[in-house]
Amino acid sequence: MEHAVPTATVPAEQRTPPKPLPRPTRLPLYLTLAYVVLIAYASLYPFTKWRDHGLSPLAFLDAGWPRYWTAFDLAVNVVAYLPLGFLLALTLRHLPGRWTAAVTALLLGGLLSFSLEFLQNWLPSRVPSNLDLATNLSGVVIGAVVAVWNGKRIFRRIGQFQHGVLATVPQVELGLVLLGLWLMAQLSPETLLFATGDLRAVLDLPPAVPYAAPSFFVLETGVIACNTVVIGLFASTLLTEQGQPHLLLITALMLLALAIRTLATAVLVAPQEAFAWLTPGAQLGLLTGCALLSIGLVLSPPSRVALAGLALMVGTALVNLTPPNPYSEAALATWRQGHFLNFNGLTRWVASFWPFVALPYLTALARRL
């Protein structure tokens, strides 16, 4: 009769090594901070014509049911704050007690919503509302409850994803958030494909180059090629694997960005304009960028980061030289003044300042590789 061999007598080289524990992640914290900034911007845009109406800034708390409201607006307020409650509760998961994180998330989310409604008293284009405050709090509660109810499972999966897919580079979670913000910038159909860093609208500067088809084609090609290289190399520094899985993830990121641009153009402009971004310059820029990216991916990690930084600076300079496309301006005039005014301003703001956050991140990352 055979007997089981005690574990202690099994040679060390034959033992199955324990699975490594997922390393701590700050991804919920970074996502929370980014989402707070986005909510604040969307709530206070366009930040102009601040003035005192002579009314008590707390009068909206005692106001009756608003005269003008729609079920859609109420649903939007709930949905907009639901991710905030979810992310806050995940960030505060280490607090003692099962529901402490949810209650604290409710207090912080309520403070944010109240502060923004309070500040809207001085914006003539915004109307503070106790109904908005109530629906925002409802969204925070729902998100926080979901996070507490399934938080451990969700956080475990986040840790497994980070351990299996992301590289062990400093502040990799922050890089992942930056990629998410870049994807969000693709929701603005009036910007060039993949283009970021255009400061002319922010600083109210005139076009550097008057519109001409040949110059627009060349500059558009250069902008898209540079930004394709930037995003591909940026993503490659955050991924842990090389080879085919590595390329598949980068390809999936690019395809997702193109899908977002297509959907945004179809919804915000017109369905028949869904592929208006696929211009001859965009086609050549994508092909050129992918060719350069395939070369850059074989470089060492420090060289890839350096090349990404260089391409980012060149692409940002080119986008500020590219003349505005009159077709885009005319196509977007019908919706820019409508319901999506705040949404358009938010995505353009993200697109304008993204390179000036990504470049310091790449610089710090290069020093640690």
Stockholm file with secondary structure:
# STOCKHOLM 1.0

chainA/1-369         MEHAVPTATVPAEQRTPPKPLPRPTRLPLYLTLAYVVLIAYASLYPFTKWRDHGLSPLAFLDAGWPRYWTAFDLAVNVVAYLPLGFLLALTLRHLPGRWTAAVTALLLGGLLSFSLEFLQNWLPSRVPSNLDLATNLSGVVIGAVVAVWNGKRIFRRIGQFQHGVLATVPQVELGLVLLGLWLMAQLSPETLLFATGDLRAVLDLPPAVPYAAPSFFVLETGVIACNTVVIGLFASTLLTEQGQPHLLLITALMLLALAIRTLATAVLVAPQEAFAWLTPGAQLGLLTGCALLSIGLVLSPPSRVALAGLALMVGTALVNLTPPNPYSEAALATWRQGHFLNFNGLTRWVASFWPFVALPYLTALARRL
#=GR chainA/1-369 SS CCCCCCGGGSCGGGSCCCCCCCCCCCHHHHHHHHHHHHHHHHHHTTCCCCCCCSSCTTGGGGCCSCSSCCHHHHHHHHHHHHHHHHHHHHHTTTSSSTTHHHHHHHHHHHHHHHHHHHHGGGCTTCCCCHHHHHHHHHHHHHHHHHHHHHHHHHHHHHHHHHHHHBCSCTTHHHHHHHHHHHHHHTTCTTSCTTCCCCCHHHHTCCCSSCCCHHHHHHHHHHHHHHHHHHHHHHHHHHBSCCSHHHHHHHHHHHHHHHHHHHHHHHHHTCGGGTTTTCCHHHHHHHHHHHHHHHHHTTSCHHHHHHHHHHHHHHHHHHHTTSCCCHHHHHHHHHHHTTTTHHHHHHHHHHHHHHHHHHHHHHHHHHHHC
#=GC SS_cons         CCCCCCGGGSCGGGSCCCCCCCCCCCHHHHHHHHHHHHHHHHHHTTCCCCCCCSSCTTGGGGCCSCSSCCHHHHHHHHHHHHHHHHHHHHHTTTSSSTTHHHHHHHHHHHHHHHHHHHHGGGCTTCCCCHHHHHHHHHHHHHHHHHHHHHHHHHHHHHHHHHHHHBCSCTTHHHHHHHHHHHHHHTTCTTSCTTCCCCCHHHHTCCCSSCCCHHHHHHHHHHHHHHHHHHHHHHHHHHBSCCSHHHHHHHHHHHHHHHHHHHHHHHHHTCGGGTTTTCCHHHHHHHHHHHHHHHHHTTSCHHHHHHHHHHHHHHHHHHHTTSCCCHHHHHHHHHHHTTTTHHHHHHHHHHHHHHHHHHHHHHHHHHHHC
//
